[in-house]
Amino acid sequence: MAQLNVSLTDRLKDRVDHIVAGGSYASASDYIRDLIRRDEQRSDDLAELQALIDEGIASGIDTRPPATVIEDIIARRRDG
């Protein structure tokens, strides 16, 4: 396993120590690894969301009345 040395402010070090002392993590390293994994997941989720937003923008504007759009959505969900 690779090693990485990180310098933290006293405030951040106290925070890490507090979290580890709470028993959720066995060590500061476990906590940092979990933070990195969560950050990776967040980045993946944001990329997926951005792709959906881009798809929506690219699809153009629906000129139908809102009630018609809603009725069509309901019908599609009902029909499976």
N, C-alpha and C positions, 0 to 999 in steps of 0.2 A: 504494500500500500504506500502510495506517495505521501510525503509530508509537505505541509505548508505552514510557514510561520506568519502570524498576523499580529500586528500591533493594534491595540484597542485603547481608547481613552479609559480613564478610571471608571467613568460612568457606565460605559458599555461592558467593561470587565465585571463590574458589580452586578449588572443585569444578567450576564451569562452565569455568574456564580449563583445568583438568586434562583434562576430557572433550574439549574442543575441540582441545587440544594432542595428544591421542591419535589424532586424524585421523578420527574417526567423523563429525564435523560440520565444515563449512567455517567456521562462526562461532557465536558465542553465540546469535545470533538463530535460526539453524537448529536448534540444540539446544532452545531454548525452544519453538519452533513444534512440534517433534517431541513434546516433553513434553505440550503442550496437546492435540495430536492423540491421543496415547495416553490422556490423561485422558478425552477425549470418548469414545473407544472403550470404556474401562473403565466409564464411566457408562452407555453403551448396553448393554453386557454385563450389568451389574448390574440394569438395568431389565428386561431380558429374563428374567434369572434370577428376579427378584422376581415377574414375571408368571407364570412357571411354578410357583413356590411357591404363589402365590395360587390358581392353577388347581387345584393338588393339594389344597390345604386345602378349597377349595370343593367338590371332588368327594366329600368325605366319607370315612368309614372303611370299608374293605373287610372284611367280617366273615368272609370265607372263610378257611380254614386257609392259612397261608403256602405250604405245598407246592402247593396248588391254584393259588394266584396265580402261582407260579413256573412251573408246568406250562402255564398259559394264556399267559404271556409267551413261553415257548419255542415253543409251538405257533403263536402269531401271527407270530413272527419267521421260523419255518420256512415258513409259508404265504405269507409276503411281504406 
